[in-house]
Amino acid sequence: MEDDLDLDDPLMFQTLAASLQINQRESKTLVESLATMLQTSMPDRVTITRGGWFLSKEKPIEDMLIKFDETHYQITKSKSSSNYEARALKIVRGIALKSNEIDLEVCIKKIIEEVSSMSKKNTQMQDALRKFISG
């Protein structure tokens, strides 16, 4: 069944994006799912900081930075609530020149588009995405 997944098919990535598009109340689940996908497919481009108490079972994501060539995306847990905030950072020669706050769903859509275009050039990433999508 893994071989039936066509990573060049835009519908497949729309399906992946739709599977990650959930209610804002469940943003924690959304961010955790995204983190799992990104750690599987491109671990060298993702930095995750987890919170929680030392002995606690649950270690929620406090901050996640996803690095692409020209843009980095940062998802941070809000201090005042359990929701997440997203930012797009414009990177030039390794320096963040501009930072814009964006909607979490827009951020996730842009991340998936970037991963989609990268996976067309990288077979190892294609295999990791196939494994993640097929379960």
Secondary structure, DSSP 8 states (H G I E B T S, - for coil): -GGG--TT-HHHHHHHHHHH---GGGHHHHHHHHHHHHHHH-GGGEEEEE-S-TT-S---EEEEEEE-SSEEEEEEE-SSSS-EEEEEEEEETTEEEEEEEE-HHHHHHHHHHHHHHHHTT-HHHHHHHHHHHH-
